[in-house]
């Protein structure tokens, strides 16, 4: 494809500020248009990013008509993804869609079918797999004598009033606690796709079954959210994983983004790997104790090694993930991850919701044939979801 790849954003909410980073200095691609039904948010970001007034849209259909746009990034609430992705594919645009890709397997299959028919790329934008310390851990697993992973344990901490520089609007939280958009699971469904995906990567094999439990922490003593929680992932062998997340009202987590951070422990046949830090800056300045951000491992000789030279700031995983999308278009290859891999992770996510809503029973991943069974669906509480997203084709602007 000659010249720069020209990209449009559908949705300019909080996460779009990280998606935009790659395009600021890229020699391969440029952000040329943005679409959002929220006029104030649209205007603010268009001015910040240098988007010309004639290249802003409130109706996604108008933006998709432009023949000079090669690709779009869909950055809207999850329940809108299927219609937006299919419309973009039918318009001949390559598509990157923010995780979680959609709300059911049939929606995902419909998106994939539309991309195949149109001959365009479809990428599920999951940036954690591009986080430099996680990539280093995968290199250690694949390229050293540490052996095959036997257990992967993800420990996550959330703080309601963190030492964070990122302001997240109430509208952003409202759609995340809705049934329609997020199964009322702002941590387990929305953020969870990241965790399920890296669990799949580190274990190196498909997840066979899952079992999930959650409590109910009250956000500002009012809104009940889906933490604490413990998720177990089981394979058909002896390999397994856990995701353990807790929340506190005043835990002093420093972060440039959301008020949370993670650490991952990977037990292998001949050694152990520790990965400190991801979303936040909790390990910055920790020279002793658990250690600085980066990767620490005990090798097959029982000797400890560390690599903290990579840039572990979360934003770089977004830049690298966007680069993969652009490179896949330019070199006509499948983006990483897409197809069956991304579908399996979605199926794991749906099995976890099914476990939560059926008494924390063990749920086989292959028992999920579409979405959440109707008898396990929860009623939606009436609410105005507000706007930080482009609207689906055919919908009137709000």
C-alpha positions as a Markdown table, in Angstrom:
| # | Residue | x | y | z |
|---|---|---|---|---|
| 1 | Unk | 0.0 | 0.0 | 0.0 |
| 2 | Unk | 1.8 | 3.2 | -1.2 |
| 3 | Unk | 2.0 | 6.2 | 1.1 |
| 4 | Unk | 0.9 | 6.5 | 4.7 |
| 5 | Unk | -2.1 | 4.4 | 5.8 |
| 6 | Unk | -4.9 | 6.8 | 6.6 |
| 7 | Unk | -6.9 | 5.9 | 9.7 |
| 8 | Unk | -10.2 | 7.1 | 11.3 |
| 9 | Unk | -11.3 | 6.7 | 15.0 |
| 10 | Unk | -14.8 | 5.6 | 15.8 |
| 11 | Unk | -15.2 | 6.8 | 19.4 |
| 12 | Unk | -13.0 | 9.4 | 21.2 |
| 13 | Unk | -13.5 | 8.3 | 24.8 |
| 14 | Unk | -10.8 | 7.9 | 27.5 |
| 15 | Unk | -8.9 | 5.0 | 25.9 |
| 16 | Unk | -8.6 | 6.8 | 22.5 |
| 17 | Unk | -5.8 | 9.1 | 24.0 |
| 18 | Unk | -3.6 | 6.0 | 24.2 |
| 19 | Unk | -4.5 | 4.7 | 20.7 |
| 20 | Unk | -3.6 | 8.1 | 19.3 |
| 21 | Unk | 0.0 | 8.0 | 20.5 |
| 22 | Unk | 1.3 | 5.8 | 17.6 |
| 23 | Unk | 0.0 | 8.2 | 15.0 |
| 24 | Unk | 1.8 | 11.3 | 16.4 |
| 25 | Unk | 5.2 | 10.5 | 15.0 |
| 26 | Unk | 4.5 | 7.6 | 12.7 |
| 27 | Unk | 6.1 | 7.4 | 9.2 |
| 28 | Unk | 3.7 | 4.7 | 8.2 |
| 29 | Unk | 0.2 | 5.9 | 9.2 |
| 30 | Unk | -1.7 | 9.0 | 10.1 |
| 31 | Unk | -4.9 | 9.7 | 12.0 |
| 32 | Unk | -7.0 | 11.8 | 9.6 |
| 33 | Unk | -10.6 | 11.6 | 10.9 |
| 34 | Unk | -12.5 | 11.1 | 14.2 |
| 35 | Unk | -16.2 | 10.3 | 14.9 |
| 36 | Unk | -18.1 | 10.6 | 18.1 |
| 37 | Unk | -21.7 | 11.5 | 19.0 |
| 38 | Unk | -20.5 | 13.5 | 21.9 |
| 39 | Unk | -19.8 | 16.9 | 20.3 |
| 40 | Unk | -17.8 | 18.3 | 23.2 |
| 41 | Unk | -15.5 | 15.3 | 23.5 |
| 42 | Unk | -15.1 | 15.1 | 19.7 |
| 43 | Unk | -14.2 | 18.8 | 19.4 |
| 44 | Unk | -11.7 | 18.6 | 22.3 |
| 45 | Unk | -9.8 | 15.6 | 21.0 |
| 46 | Unk | -9.9 | 16.8 | 17.4 |
| 47 | Unk | -8.2 | 20.1 | 18.4 |
| 48 | Unk | -5.6 | 18.3 | 20.6 |
| 49 | Unk | -4.7 | 15.9 | 17.8 |
| 50 | Unk | -4.7 | 18.4 | 14.9 |
| 51 | Unk | -7.7 | 17.0 | 13.1 |
| 52 | Unk | -9.1 | 19.4 | 10.6 |
| 53 | Unk | -12.7 | 20.6 | 11.3 |
| 54 | Unk | -13.9 | 19.0 | 8.0 |
| 55 | Unk | -12.7 | 15.6 | 9.2 |
| 56 | Unk | -14.8 | 15.3 | 12.3 |
| 57 | Unk | -18.1 | 13.3 | 12.2 |
| 58 | Unk | -21.0 | 12.7 | 14.5 |
| 59 | Unk | -22.4 | 10.0 | 12.2 |
| 60 | Unk | -20.1 | 7.1 | 11.4 |
| 61 | Unk | -21.8 | 6.4 | 8.1 |
| 62 | Unk | -20.5 | 9.7 | 6.8 |
| 63 | Unk | -16.9 | 8.9 | 7.7 |
| 64 | Unk | -17.0 | 5.4 | 6.3 |
| 65 | Unk | -18.1 | 6.9 | 2.9 |
| 66 | Unk | -14.7 | 8.5 | 2.5 |
| 67 | Unk | -12.6 | 6.5 | -0.1 |
| 68 | Unk | -9.3 | 8.0 | 1.3 |
| 69 | Unk | -9.7 | 6.3 | 4.7 |
| 70 | Unk | -7.9 | 2.9 | 4.6 |
| 71 | Unk | -8.7 | 1.7 | 8.2 |
| 72 | Unk | -10.6 | 2.5 | 11.3 |
| 73 | Unk | -10.2 | 1.8 | 15.0 |
| 74 | Unk | -13.4 | 1.0 | 16.8 |
| 75 | Unk | -13.2 | 2.4 | 20.3 |
| 76 | Unk | -16.8 | 2.3 | 21.6 |
| 77 | Unk | -18.7 | 0.2 | 24.2 |
| 78 | Unk | -18.6 | -3.5 | 23.5 |
| 79 | Unk | -22.2 | -4.0 | 22.6 |
| 80 | Unk | -21.8 | -1.6 | 19.6 |
| 81 | Unk | -18.8 | -3.3 | 18.1 |
| 82 | Unk | -20.5 | -5.9 | 15.9 |
| 83 | Unk | -22.5 | -3.4 | 13.9 |
| 84 | Unk | -19.7 | -0.9 | 13.6 |
| 85 | Unk | -17.1 | -3.5 | 12.6 |
| 86 | Unk | -19.4 | -5.1 | 9.9 |
| 87 | Unk | -20.3 | -1.6 | 8.5 |
| 88 | Unk | -16.6 | -0.7 | 8.3 |
| 89 | Unk | -15.7 | -4.0 | 6.6 |
| 90 | Unk | -18.5 | -3.6 | 4.1 |
| 91 | Unk | -17.1 | -0.1 | 3.4 |
| 92 | Unk | -13.7 | -1.8 | 2.5 |
| 93 | Unk | -11.9 | -0.6 | 5.6 |
| 94 | Unk | -9.4 | -2.6 | 7.7 |
| 95 | Unk | -10.5 | -2.7 | 11.3 |
| 96 | Unk | -9.0 | -2.7 | 14.7 |
| 97 | Unk | -11.6 | -3.2 | 17.4 |
| 98 | Unk | -10.9 | -2.6 | 21.1 |
| 99 | Unk | -11.2 | -5.6 | 23.4 |
| 100 | Unk | -13.6 | -7.1 | 24.4 |
| 101 | Unk | -14.4 | -7.7 | 20.7 |
| 102 | Unk | -18.1 | -8.3 | 21.2 |
| 103 | Unk | -20.7 | -9.8 | 23.5 |
| 104 | Unk | -21.1 | -13.3 | 22.0 |
| 105 | Unk | -19.5 | -15.9 | 19.7 |
| 106 | Unk | -22.1 | -15.3 | 16.9 |
| 107 | Unk | -21.3 | -11.6 | 16.9 |
| 108 | Unk | -17.6 | -12.4 | 16.6 |
| 109 | Unk | -18.2 | -14.9 | 13.8 |
| 110 | Unk | -20.3 | -12.3 | 12.0 |
| 111 | Unk | -17.5 | -9.8 | 12.2 |
| 112 | Unk | -14.9 | -12.3 | 11.0 |
| 113 | Unk | -17.2 | -13.3 | 8.1 |
| 114 | Unk | -17.6 | -9.7 | 7.1 |
| 115 | Unk | -13.8 | -9.1 | 7.1 |
| 116 | Unk | -13.2 | -12.3 | 5.0 |
| 117 | Unk | -15.8 | -11.3 | 2.5 |
| 118 | Unk | -14.4 | -7.8 | 2.1 |
| 119 | Unk | -10.8 | -9.0 | 2.1 |
| 120 | Unk | -9.8 | -6.7 | 4.9 |
| 121 | Unk | -7.8 | -7.2 | 8.1 |
| 122 | Unk | -9.7 | -7.5 | 11.5 |
| 123 | Unk | -7.6 | -7.1 | 14.6 |
| 124 | Unk | -8.8 | -7.4 | 18.2 |
| 125 | Unk | -6.8 | -4.7 | 20.0 |
| 126 | Unk | -5.4 | -6.4 | 23.1 |
| 127 | Unk | -2.3 | -4.4 | 24.2 |
| 128 | Unk | -1.2 | -6.4 | 27.2 |
| 129 | Unk | 0.5 | -9.0 | 25.0 |
| 130 | Unk | 2.7 | -6.2 | 23.7 |
| 131 | Unk | 3.7 | -5.0 | 27.2 |
| 132 | Unk | 7.5 | -5.3 | 27.1 |
| 133 | Unk | 8.0 | -7.2 | 30.4 |
| 134 | Unk | 5.4 | -9.8 | 29.3 |
| 135 | Unk | 7.2 | -10.2 | 25.9 |
| 136 | Unk | 10.4 | -10.7 | 27.8 |
| 137 | Unk | 8.8 | -13.4 | 29.9 |
| 138 | Unk | 7.6 | -15.2 | 26.8 |
| 139 | Unk | 11.1 | -15.0 | 25.4 |
| 140 | Unk | 12.5 | -16.6 | 28.6 |
| 141 | Unk | 10.0 | -19.4 | 28.3 |
| 142 | Unk | 10.6 | -20.1 | 24.6 |
| 143 | Unk | 14.4 | -19.4 | 24.4 |
| 144 | Unk | 16.0 | -20.6 | 27.6 |
| 145 | Unk | 16.1 | -23.9 | 29.6 |
| 146 | Unk | 13.5 | -22.8 | 32.1 |
| 147 | Unk | 11.0 | -25.3 | 30.7 |
| 148 | Unk | 7.3 | -25.3 | 30.1 |
| 149 | Unk | 5.0 | -23.2 | 32.4 |
| 150 | Unk | 3.0 | -25.3 | 34.9 |
| 151 | Unk | 1.2 | -22.5 | 36.7 |
| 152 | Unk | 0.5 | -18.8 | 36.0 |
| 153 | Unk | -0.7 | -16.6 | 38.8 |
| 154 | Unk | -1.9 | -13.0 | 38.1 |
| 155 | Unk | -2.2 | -10.7 | 41.2 |
| 156 | Unk | -4.0 | -7.5 | 40.6 |
| 157 | Unk | -4.7 | -4.6 | 43.0 |
| 158 | Unk | -7.3 | -1.9 | 42.5 |
| 159 | Unk | -7.6 | 1.4 | 44.4 |
| 160 | Unk | -10.7 | 3.5 | 44.4 |
| 161 | Unk | -8.9 | 6.8 | 45.2 |
| 162 | Unk | -5.4 | 6.1 | 43.8 |
| 163 | Unk | -2.5 | 8.5 | 43.3 |
| 164 | Unk | -3.5 | 8.6 | 39.7 |
| 165 | Unk | -3.1 | 11.4 | 37.0 |
| 166 | Unk | -5.9 | 10.0 | 34.9 |
| 167 | Unk | -9.4 | 11.4 | 35.1 |
| 168 | Unk | -12.2 | 8.9 | 34.1 |
| 169 | Unk | -15.6 | 10.4 | 33.4 |
| 170 | Unk | -18.8 | 9.2 | 35.0 |
| 171 | Unk | -20.2 | 8.3 | 31.6 |
| 172 | Unk | -17.2 | 5.9 | 31.1 |
| 173 | Unk | -18.1 | 4.1 | 34.3 |
| 174 | Unk | -21.8 | 4.1 | 33.5 |
| 175 | Unk | -21.6 | 1.9 | 30.4 |
| 176 | Unk | -19.1 | -0.4 | 32.2 |
| 177 | Unk | -21.6 | -1.3 | 34.9 |
| 178 | Unk | -24.4 | -2.0 | 32.4 |
| 179 | Unk | -25.7 | -5.4 | 31.5 |
| 180 | Unk | -26.0 | -4.6 | 27.8 |
| 181 | Unk | -22.5 | -3.3 | 27.3 |
| 182 | Unk | -20.4 | -5.1 | 29.9 |
| 183 | Unk | -22.5 | -7.8 | 31.8 |
| 184 | Unk | -22.2 | -5.5 | 34.8 |
| 185 | Unk | -18.6 | -6.6 | 35.2 |
| 186 | Unk | -16.2 | -3.6 | 34.8 |
| 187 | Unk | -13.2 | -5.6 | 36.0 |
| 188 | Unk | -13.9 | -9.3 | 35.1 |
| 189 | Unk | -15.4 | -8.7 | 31.6 |
| 190 | Unk | -13.9 | -5.4 | 30.4 |
| 191 | Unk | -10.4 | -5.6 | 31.9 |
| 192 | Unk | -10.6 | -9.4 | 32.1 |
| 193 | Unk | -10.0 | -10.0 | 28.4 |
| 194 | Unk | -6.4 | -8.8 | 29.0 |
| 195 | Unk | -5.9 | -11.3 | 31.7 |
| 196 | Unk | -7.5 | -14.2 | 29.9 |
| 197 | Unk | -5.3 | -13.5 | 26.9 |
| 198 | Unk | -2.0 | -13.4 | 28.6 |
| 199 | Unk | -3.0 | -16.5 | 30.6 |
| 200 | Unk | -3.5 | -18.3 | 27.3 |
| 201 | Unk | -0.2 | -17.0 | 26.0 |
| 202 | Unk | 1.8 | -17.9 | 29.1 |
| 203 | Unk | 0.3 | -21.3 | 29.5 |
| 204 | Unk | 0.9 | -22.0 | 25.9 |
| 205 | Unk | -2.3 | -24.0 | 25.4 |
| 206 | Unk | -6.0 | -23.6 | 25.4 |
| 207 | Unk | -8.0 | -23.2 | 28.6 |
| 208 | Unk | -10.3 | -26.2 | 29.1 |
| 209 | Unk | -12.5 | -25.0 | 31.9 |
| 210 | Unk | -12.9 | -22.0 | 34.3 |
| 211 | Unk | -14.3 | -21.4 | 37.8 |
| 212 | Unk | -15.1 | -17.9 | 39.1 |
| 213 | Unk | -16.0 | -16.2 | 42.3 |
| 214 | Unk | -16.6 | -12.5 | 43.1 |
| 215 | Unk | -17.5 | -10.4 | 46.1 |
| 216 | Unk | -19.0 | -6.9 | 46.0 |
| 217 | Unk | -16.9 | -3.9 | 46.8 |
| 218 | Unk | -18.9 | -0.7 | 46.9 |
| 219 | Unk | -17.5 | 2.2 | 44.9 |
| 220 | Unk | -17.7 | 5.3 | 47.1 |
| 221 | Unk | -20.0 | 3.1 | 49.3 |
| 222 | Unk | -22.7 | 3.3 | 46.6 |
| 223 | Unk | -22.2 | 1.3 | 43.4 |
| 224 | Unk | -21.4 | -2.4 | 43.9 |
| 225 | Unk | -18.6 | -3.6 | 41.6 |
| 226 | Unk | -17.2 | -7.0 | 40.8 |
| 227 | Unk | -14.2 | -7.2 | 43.2 |
| 228 | Unk | -12.7 | -8.9 | 45.0 |
| 229 | Unk | -12.6 | -11.9 | 42.6 |
| 230 | Unk | -10.7 | -15.1 | 42.0 |
| 231 | Unk | -10.7 | -16.8 | 38.6 |
| 232 | Unk | -9.2 | -20.2 | 38.0 |
| 233 | Unk | -8.2 | -21.5 | 34.6 |
| 234 | Unk | -7.6 | -25.2 | 34.0 |
| 235 | Unk | -6.1 | -27.0 | 31.0 |
| 236 | Unk | -6.5 | -30.6 | 29.9 |
| 237 | Unk | -3.1 | -31.3 | 31.5 |
| 238 | Unk | -1.8 | -30.3 | 34.9 |
| 239 | Unk | -1.2 | -26.7 | 33.9 |
| 240 | Unk | -3.4 | -24.1 | 35.5 |
| 241 | Unk | -3.7 | -20.4 | 36.3 |
| 242 | Unk | -5.3 | -18.0 | 38.7 |
| 243 | Unk | -6.3 | -14.3 | 38.6 |
| 244 | Unk | -6.7 | -12.8 | 42.0 |
| 245 | Unk | -8.0 | -9.2 | 42.2 |
| 246 | Unk | -8.7 | -7.1 | 45.3 |
| 247 | Unk | -9.7 | -3.5 | 45.9 |
| 248 | Unk | -9.2 | -1.0 | 48.7 |
| 249 | Unk | -10.6 | 2.5 | 49.1 |
| 250 | Unk | -7.3 | 4.3 | 49.8 |
| 251 | Unk | -4.5 | 2.0 | 48.6 |
| 252 | Unk | -1.8 | 4.4 | 47.5 |
| 253 | Unk | -1.2 | 3.0 | 44.0 |
| 254 | Unk | 0.7 | 5.5 | 41.8 |
| 255 | Unk | -0.4 | 5.4 | 38.1 |
| 256 | Unk | -0.4 | 7.5 | 35.0 |
| 257 | Unk | -3.6 | 5.7 | 34.0 |
| 258 | Unk | -6.2 | 3.7 | 35.9 |
| 259 | Unk | -5.8 | 3.1 | 39.6 |
| 260 | Unk | -4.6 | -0.5 | 39.5 |
| 261 | Unk | -1.5 | -2.5 | 38.9 |
| 262 | Unk | -0.5 | -6.2 | 38.4 |
| 263 | Unk | 2.3 | -8.7 | 39.1 |
| 264 | Unk | 2.5 | -12.1 | 37.4 |
| 265 | Unk | 4.3 | -15.3 | 38.7 |
| 266 | Unk | 5.0 | -18.1 | 36.2 |
| 267 | Unk | 6.1 | -21.4 | 37.6 |
| 268 | Unk | 8.0 | -23.4 | 35.0 |
| 269 | Unk | 9.5 | -26.9 | 35.0 |
| 270 | Unk | 13.0 | -25.6 | 35.8 |
| 271 | Unk | 12.5 | -22.1 | 37.2 |
| 272 | Unk | 10.3 | -19.3 | 38.2 |
| 273 | Unk | 9.5 | -15.9 | 36.5 |
| 274 | Unk | 8.2 | -12.8 | 38.2 |
| 275 | Unk | 6.9 | -9.9 | 36.2 |
| 276 | Unk | 6.4 | -6.7 | 38.2 |
| 277 | Unk | 4.0 | -4.0 | 37.1 |
| 278 | Unk | 1.8 | -3.3 | 34.1 |
| 279 | Unk | -1.0 | -0.7 | 34.2 |
| 280 | Unk | 0.4 | 1.4 | 37.1 |
| 281 | Unk | 3.6 | 2.6 | 38.7 |
| 282 | Unk | 3.3 | 0.6 | 41.9 |
| 283 | Unk | 6.8 | -1.0 | 41.6 |
| 284 | Unk | 8.6 | 2.2 | 40.5 |
| 285 | Unk | 11.3 | 2.9 | 43.0 |
| 286 | Unk | 11.1 | -0.5 | 44.6 |
| 287 | Unk | 14.8 | -1.4 | 44.6 |
| 288 | Unk | 14.4 | -4.0 | 47.4 |
| 289 | Unk | 11.4 | -6.0 | 48.5 |
| 290 | Unk | 9.5 | -7.4 | 45.6 |
| 291 | Unk | 11.7 | -5.6 | 43.1 |
| 292 | Unk | 11.6 | -2.9 | 40.4 |
| 293 | Unk | 9.4 | -3.0 | 37.3 |
| 294 | Unk | 10.5 | -5.5 | 34.8 |
| 295 | Unk | 11.3 | -9.3 | 34.8 |
| 296 | Unk | 13.0 | -11.3 | 37.5 |
| 297 | Unk | 13.6 | -15.0 | 37.1 |
| 298 | Unk | 15.3 | -18.0 | 38.7 |
| 299 | Unk | 16.9 | -20.1 | 35.9 |
| 300 | Unk | 17.5 | -23.8 | 35.6 |
| 301 | Unk | 20.7 | -23.5 | 37.7 |
| 302 | Unk | 18.8 | -21.9 | 40.6 |
| 303 | Unk | 20.4 | -18.5 | 39.9 |
| 304 | Unk | 18.4 | -15.3 | 40.0 |
| 305 | Unk | 18.5 | -12.9 | 37.1 |
| 306 | Unk | 16.8 | -9.6 | 36.3 |
| 307 | Unk | 16.0 | -7.4 | 33.3 |
| 308 | Unk | 14.6 | -4.0 | 34.1 |
| 309 | Unk | 16.0 | -2.3 | 31.1 |
| 310 | Unk | 12.8 | -2.2 | 29.0 |
| 311 | Unk | 10.4 | 0.7 | 29.2 |
| 312 | Unk | 7.6 | -0.7 | 31.3 |
| 313 | Unk | 5.2 | 2.2 | 31.0 |
| 314 | Unk | 1.8 | 0.9 | 29.9 |
| 315 | Unk | 1.5 | 3.4 | 27.0 |
| 316 | Unk | 4.2 | 1.6 | 25.1 |
| 317 | Unk | 2.0 | -1.5 | 24.8 |
| 318 | Unk | -0.6 | 0.6 | 23.0 |
| 319 | Unk | 2.0 | 2.0 | 20.6 |
| 320 | Unk | 3.4 | -1.5 | 19.8 |
| 321 | Unk | -0.1 | -2.9 | 19.4 |
| 322 | Unk | -1.1 | -0.2 | 17.0 |
| 323 | Unk | 2.1 | -0.7 | 15.1 |
| 324 | Unk | 1.2 | -4.4 | 14.6 |
| 325 | Unk | -2.1 | -3.3 | 13.1 |
| 326 | Unk | -0.5 | -1.0 | 10.6 |
| 327 | Unk | 2.3 | -3.5 | 9.8 |
| 328 | Unk | -0.3 | -6.2 | 9.2 |
| 329 | Unk | -2.0 | -4.0 | 6.6 |
| 330 | Unk | 1.2 | -2.9 | 4.9 |
| 331 | Unk | 2.6 | -6.4 | 4.7 |
| 332 | Unk | -0.7 | -8.3 | 4.1 |
| 333 | Unk | -0.4 | -10.6 | 7.1 |
| 334 | Unk | -2.8 | -11.6 | 9.9 |
| 335 | Unk | -2.7 | -9.1 | 12.8 |
| 336 | Unk | -1.6 | -10.4 | 16.2 |
| 337 | Unk | -4.0 | -11.7 | 17.7 |
| 338 | Unk | -7.0 | -12.4 | 15.6 |
| 339 | Unk | -9.0 | -15.3 | 14.2 |
| 340 | Unk | -9.4 | -18.5 | 16.3 |
| 341 | Unk | -7.0 | -17.2 | 19.1 |
| 342 | Unk | -9.1 | -14.2 | 19.8 |
| 343 | Unk | -12.2 | -16.2 | 19.6 |
| 344 | Unk | -11.0 | -18.7 | 22.2 |
| 345 | Unk | -10.2 | -15.9 | 24.6 |
| 346 | Unk | -13.7 | -14.5 | 24.1 |
| 347 | Unk | -15.1 | -18.0 | 24.8 |
| 348 | Unk | -13.1 | -18.1 | 28.0 |
| 349 | Unk | -14.6 | -14.8 | 29.0 |
| 350 | Unk | -18.1 | -16.0 | 28.4 |
| 351 | Unk | -17.5 | -19.2 | 30.4 |
| 352 | Unk | -16.3 | -17.1 | 33.3 |
| 353 | Unk | -19.5 | -15.0 | 33.3 |
| 354 | Unk | -21.5 | -18.3 | 33.1 |
| 355 | Unk | -19.6 | -19.6 | 36.1 |
| 356 | Unk | -20.3 | -16.5 | 38.1 |
| 357 | Unk | -24.0 | -16.7 | 37.4 |
| 358 | Unk | -24.4 | -20.4 | 38.1 |
| 359 | Unk | -23.1 | -20.6 | 41.7 |
| 360 | Unk | -19.3 | -20.5 | 40.8 |
| 361 | Unk | -19.5 | -23.9 | 39.2 |
| 362 | Unk | -16.7 | -25.2 | 37.0 |
| 363 | Unk | -17.6 | -24.4 | 33.3 |
| 364 | Unk | -16.1 | -26.1 | 30.3 |
| 365 | Unk | -15.1 | -23.6 | 27.7 |
| 366 | Unk | -16.3 | -25.7 | 24.9 |
| 367 | Unk | -19.8 | -25.7 | 26.4 |
| 368 | Unk | -20.2 | -22.1 | 25.4 |
| 369 | Unk | -21.8 | -22.1 | 22.0 |
| 370 | Unk | -22.8 | -18.4 | 21.7 |
| 371 | Unk | -23.5 | -15.9 | 24.5 |
| 372 | Unk | -24.7 | -16.0 | 28.1 |
| 373 | Unk | -27.6 | -18.4 | 28.4 |
| 374 | Unk | -30.9 | -16.6 | 28.6 |
| 375 | Unk | -31.7 | -17.9 | 32.0 |
| 376 | Unk | -28.5 | -16.4 | 33.4 |
| 377 | Unk | -29.0 | -13.0 | 31.9 |
| 378 | Unk | -29.6 | -10.2 | 34.4 |
| 379 | Unk | -32.1 | -7.4 | 33.9 |
| 380 | Unk | -30.7 | -4.0 | 32.8 |
| 381 | Unk | -31.4 | -1.1 | 35.2 |
| 382 | Unk | -32.8 | 1.9 | 33.3 |
| 383 | Unk | -30.1 | 4.5 | 32.7 |
| 384 | Unk | -28.8 | 7.1 | 30.3 |
| 385 | Unk | -25.6 | 5.6 | 29.0 |
| 386 | Unk | -24.3 | 9.0 | 27.9 |
| 387 | Unk | -21.9 | 9.3 | 25.1 |
| 388 | Unk | -18.2 | 8.7 | 24.6 |
| 389 | Unk | -18.6 | 6.7 | 21.4 |
| 390 | Unk | -19.6 | 6.8 | 17.8 |
| 391 | Unk | -23.1 | 5.4 | 17.3 |
| 392 | Unk | -24.0 | 2.4 | 15.1 |
| 393 | Unk | -25.1 | 2.9 | 11.6 |
| 394 | Unk | -28.8 | 3.9 | 11.3 |
| 395 | Unk | -28.9 | 5.4 | 14.8 |
| 396 | Unk | -29.8 | 9.1 | 15.1 |
| 397 | Unk | -27.1 | 11.2 | 16.7 |
| 398 | Unk | -27.8 | 12.1 | 20.3 |
